[in-house]
Amino acid sequence: MIKPILGVSKCLEFDNCRYDGKLIGNDFVRRLKDHVDFVPVCPEVGIGLGSPRQPIRLVKINKEKNLYQPSTDENLTQKMKDFSKKFLEEHGVLDGFILKHSSPTCGVRNVKLYHKIGKAVGYDQTMGIFTELVIKKFPTIVVEDEARLRNPVLRDSFLTRVYTMTRLRESLTSKDFLLDFCKNNEMLFLCYDHAGPKRLIELLSSYSQKDFEQKFTALVFEILNKIPDSDSLYRTYAYIFSLLKDKLTVVEKDYFDVIQRDFSQSLVLPSQISTLLYSWALRFDIKSIISQTIFEPYPKKLVQEYSKNRDYSLLKL
């Protein structure tokens, strides 16, 4: 598999370009360096602001979002749009982006948008202006900020989406590759959307249409754009078990029933069931199950920790 291509705010592990002249250490970004191709960027330095630099903020001017520097009374909006356009044209493929939270340029959410120029004015919450332009250019890009990625569930979701979208990008070159993509990701998609695999196969029949690639990519992105709940995982595990049970002993079937019951009561982790099912698939050499990405949606070396109540890191043996 090809490596994902990820944009990243340059101040995270790459350069001393934060507004205060500092570099921000980030264990997750550091761990990712061996597994993805990073494209570091600091939009603020990119438009000529130094580091350290005077504060900038988002302000509503004529009902539009503007990037403004109070100390110089300069409107930097057009400079940022021009820089963003050039950057995105130079980097035509991006599978995901890790951005600096709360930044007026890179924030993904909860960025202050002041109602007007001046002191002590009210504000709304919005997305950073650079991030907004990235998503406008790449509507199916997986974006997250480094603060939320400290949460193991959100981190797992981010990695799963990034690696799945990268596998899709690699598969778009032929209908046969896309069919394999659908087959190998079937159980993973079932966790997110029970009708997802069927919807993708139906759409695959329109492969020759002009806008197929855009529609197919958008549908995969839509299916993955949430976190599976325990009921969805339960149903998916039950389905995988149904494909195996005829080969199992009575004792093994009874044991799986116990494990499933314990899972429904949050007494066991999803990875325990996943590992059990995968071991049975290996034992009976059921390749259609062994190939399922649900067992390792991204490199297991990237798994840092487990959440007590939710663990979506589904590992191979």
Order of alpha helices (4+ residues) and beta strands (2+ residues): beta-alpha-beta-alpha-beta-beta-beta-alpha-beta-beta-beta-alpha-beta-alpha-alpha-alpha-alpha-alpha-alpha-alpha-alpha-alpha
